[in-house]
Amino acid sequence: MRPFDDATRRNIAAACTAFTRLPENSEASVLKRAAVVIALTAAVEGDATAFLLTRRASSLRAHRGQWALPGGRCDAGETPVEAALRELDEELNLKLTASEVLGLLDDYPTRSGYLVTPVVVWAADSAAITPNPQEVASVHHIALATIERADAFDFVAIPESARRVIRFHHHESLIHAPTAALIYQFREMLAGRQTRVTDLEQPVFAWK
């Protein structure tokens, strides 16, 4: 178990520092920029470290009801870190600064035309979480031990692509890429592995 304390923060920050991001692909310039947040906080019960996962509101135009990391499209002139912190505030009322950012993972190009930058942050004040009902149906604290299980992820073939679809098993739900791919890379980074996920596929229903 990773307790939610200063030692865990230092260890995860060190893992982020040791992680070498992929250089930006020249094709990325045609994609719309977006950012998501892997927000580390205390689990609901006990003192374990968890990250925040949301269910998108059913009223949203795109990807309604799906599991997602907090985040969204970058505004004009906005960096991915700035966008990630703004979205965290808008969706969950968590007001963090750049000092809480521990690092970034690889950009993930989506089938729907976005280049998503995952930003890892330390969100100590989880008591302030207030979901915006226009964007978020529910918020879930996922203990890091959950994604470190050997059976947390699987990879399946689909006839529409030569790439494997990654799936994260969460209770009775299957969470797919890009969310599953980003969580998987975060899990691998915690273990000190430079695992790449841009070749992991999304399910066909997420291609629009």
Number of C-alpha atoms within 10 A of each C-alpha: 9 15 18 19 14 9 11 14 20 12 13 22 19 15 20 21 13 14 19 13 15 12 8 11 9 7 8 15 10 10 14 16 23 24 27 26 28 28 26 25 26 24 20 14 8 9 15 19 22 24 22 22 19 21 19 24 20 16 14 12 7 12 16 15 17 16 23 22 24 27 25 21 18 22 14 8 8 14 14 24 24 16 25 30 25 22 22 23 19 18 22 22 16 22 15 18 14 10 8 16 21 21 21 21 22 23 24 24 21 19 15 11 14 19 22 26 26 28 24 24 27 23 22 16 12 19 10 12 16 16 19 15 14 12 20 25 18 17 20 14 19 20 23 20 14 14 20 15 10 8 10 15 20 14 13 12 13 14 7 8 12 11 16 17 22 26 25 21 17 13 7 6 10 14 18 23 23 26 22 25 25 26 21 23 20 26 19 17 20 19 13 14 14 16 15 18 19 18 14 20 26 23 19 12 7 15 11 10
